[in-house]
């Protein structure tokens, strides 16, 4: 058996592009540009990652397919439209991720469990999203089911973000009334830090996913309710 070409972590950035995000489209685009530039500035770390950027509302738009940021020249830019259809986002990933993982393995790489960084400013407008999420995260039926880091702000509710996150400590919520432009910036800062630290850990004796909490966010289950 030939030796693997390397070890990769596929990372998906899934951002809400519903109409309510309209005032913050420039913040989203700036965050994505910053992420890509940070990875390009660290080619030894970027070599261990493959990055995809998806925007969701009524449907899903691919702004960047799984890409090697050492050679990718396009910078993703988002646009806003429609409603907040969580189900469309999760259904798309359920079809996309196994195909991407199979492609990377066929290219000769060992592939770690993919990670999804999810950002939304509101509640889902569709009723079937939990079924789509369950399909995406069922590791028995989908061996490449991803870890999901879920971040909510605006009118997104703690309980919803907790359900989306694949582990309790992977769900984060911005304070009510927080400046959403700043929250978006902090989301991307934390995302970048998480990817860089996770990439550094891939070739260690104990490879692990490292998750950085965004500044101004709290873990969704920190709040004690009656």
C-alpha positions in Angstrom: 0.0 0.0 0.0 1.4 3.4 -1.0 2.1 6.0 1.7 -0.5 8.7 2.1 0.3 12.1 0.5 -0.6 13.8 3.7 -3.4 14.3 6.3 -6.2 16.8 5.6 -9.0 18.4 7.6 -11.9 19.5 5.4 -13.5 22.7 6.8 -16.9 24.2 5.7 -17.9 27.7 6.5 -21.7 27.9 6.3 -23.1 31.4 6.6 -26.6 32.7 6.7 -27.4 34.8 3.6 -31.1 35.5 4.5 -32.5 39.0 3.9 -31.9 40.0 7.6 -28.2 39.8 7.0 -28.4 42.6 4.4 -26.8 45.3 6.6 -23.9 43.0 7.3 -23.0 41.7 3.9 -19.8 43.7 3.8 -18.8 42.4 7.3 -19.3 38.8 6.1 -17.3 39.3 2.9 -14.5 41.1 4.9 -14.4 38.2 7.4 -14.1 35.6 4.6 -11.3 37.6 2.9 -9.4 37.9 6.2 -9.8 34.1 6.7 -8.4 33.3 3.3 -5.5 35.7 3.6 -4.6 34.4 7.0 -4.4 30.8 5.6 -2.4 32.0 2.6 0.1 33.6 4.9 0.6 30.2 6.7 1.2 27.8 3.8 2.6 25.0 6.0 -0.7 25.0 7.9 -2.9 25.6 4.9 -1.5 22.5 3.3 -3.4 20.4 5.9 -6.7 22.1 5.2 -9.3 22.1 2.5 -11.7 25.0 2.7 -15.3 25.4 1.4 -17.5 28.4 1.8 -21.3 28.1 1.4 -24.1 30.6 1.8 -27.6 29.5 2.7 -31.1 31.1 2.6 -33.9 29.5 0.6 -31.2 27.4 -1.1 -27.4 27.0 -0.9 -24.8 28.8 -3.0 -21.2 27.6 -3.3 -18.8 30.5 -3.0 -15.8 28.2 -2.7 -15.6 24.5 -3.2 -13.1 22.5 -1.1 -10.0 24.4 -2.0 -6.3 24.4 -1.2 -5.8 28.0 -0.1 -2.1 27.9 -1.0 -3.1 28.0 -4.7 -6.7 29.3 -4.7 -6.9 32.8 -6.3 -10.6 33.5 -5.9 -11.9 35.2 -2.8 -15.5 34.3 -1.8 -18.1 37.1 -1.5 -21.6 36.6 -0.1 -24.9 38.1 -1.2 -28.3 38.2 0.7 -31.7 36.9 -0.3 -34.7 35.0 0.9 -35.4 33.2 4.2 -33.4 31.2 6.8 -33.8 27.6 5.6 -31.6 25.5 7.9 -32.9 22.3 6.3 -31.6 23.3 2.8 -28.1 24.0 4.4 -28.0 20.6 6.2 -29.3 18.6 3.3 -26.7 20.2 1.0 -23.9 19.2 3.3 -25.3 15.7 3.7 -24.8 15.2 0.0 -21.7 17.3 -0.4 -19.4 16.1 2.4 -19.2 12.3 1.5 -18.4 13.2 -2.1 -15.7 15.6 -1.1 -14.2 13.1 1.4 -14.2 10.4 -1.2 -12.5 12.7 -3.7 -9.7 13.6 -1.2 -9.2 10.0 -0.3 -9.0 9.0 -3.9 -6.3 11.7 -4.3 -4.2 9.7 -1.8 -4.9 11.7 1.5 -5.9 10.6 4.9 -8.9 12.6 5.8 -10.0 13.6 9.4 -13.6 14.1 10.3 -14.8 17.3 8.5 -15.8 20.4 10.5 -18.6 22.9 9.8 -18.6 26.4 11.1 -22.2 27.6 11.1 -23.3 31.2 11.6 -26.9 32.5 11.6 -28.6 35.6 12.9 -32.1 34.1 13.2 -34.4 31.2 13.7 -35.0 28.6 11.0 -38.0 29.4 8.8 -38.5 25.8 7.7 -40.1 23.0 9.8 -38.1 20.0 8.6 -34.6 21.2 9.5 -34.2 18.8 12.4 -34.7 15.8 10.1 -32.0 17.2 7.8 -29.7 17.8 10.7 -30.2 14.3 12.0 -29.3 12.8 8.6 -26.2 15.0 8.4 -24.9 14.0 11.9 -25.8 10.2 11.9 -22.4 8.6 12.0 -23.8 5.1 11.6 -25.3 5.9 8.2 -22.8 8.6 7.2 -19.3 7.8 8.4 -18.0 11.3 7.4 -20.6 13.1 9.4 -19.0 16.4 10.5 -18.4 18.1 13.8 -20.5 21.3 13.8 -19.4 24.5 15.5 -22.6 26.6 15.7 -22.7 30.3 16.4 -25.9 32.3 16.7 -26.6 36.0 17.0 -29.4 38.5 16.6 -32.7 36.6 17.0 -31.1 33.1 17.0 -32.1 31.3 20.1 -29.8 29.4 22.5 -31.8 26.2 22.4 -31.7 26.1 18.6 -28.0 26.8 18.4 -27.4 24.1 21.1 -29.3 21.6 18.9 -27.3 22.5 15.8 -23.9 22.1 17.6 -22.6 18.6 17.5 -21.4 18.9 21.2 -22.5 21.2 23.9 -19.2 23.1 24.0 -19.4 23.7 20.3 -22.4 26.0 20.5 -22.0 29.8 21.0 -24.4 32.6 21.2 -23.8 36.4 21.1 -25.3 38.6 23.8 -28.7 40.1 23.0 -28.3 43.5 21.6 -24.7 42.9 20.5 -23.4 44.8 17.5 -23.8 42.2 14.8 -21.0 43.6 12.6 -18.6 43.1 15.5 -20.0 39.7 16.3 -19.4 38.6 12.7 -15.8 39.8 12.9 -15.2 37.9 16.1 -16.8 34.8 14.6 -14.2 34.9 11.8 -11.3 35.6 14.2 -12.2 32.6 16.2 -12.8 30.4 13.1 -9.3 31.3 11.8 -7.7 30.6 15.2 -9.5 27.3 15.4 -8.4 26.2 12.0 -4.8 27.2 12.5 -4.6 25.4 15.9 -6.3 22.3 14.5 -4.0 22.2 11.6 -1.0 22.4 13.9 -2.4 19.4 15.9 -3.0 17.2 12.9 0.5 15.6 12.8 0.9 15.4 16.5 0.6 12.2 18.6 -2.9 13.4 19.6 -4.6 15.1 16.6 -7.6 17.0 17.7 -10.1 19.6 16.7 -9.4 22.8 18.5 -12.3 25.2 19.0 -11.9 28.8 20.0 -14.8 30.7 21.5 -15.6 34.0 19.7 -15.1 37.1 21.8 -18.5 38.4 23.0 -20.2 35.0 22.7 -21.0 32.5 25.5 -21.4 28.8 25.3 -25.1 28.1 24.7 -25.5 25.8 27.8 -23.8 28.2 30.2 -27.2 29.8 31.0 -29.2 28.1 33.7 -33.0 28.2 33.0 -35.9 27.3 35.3 
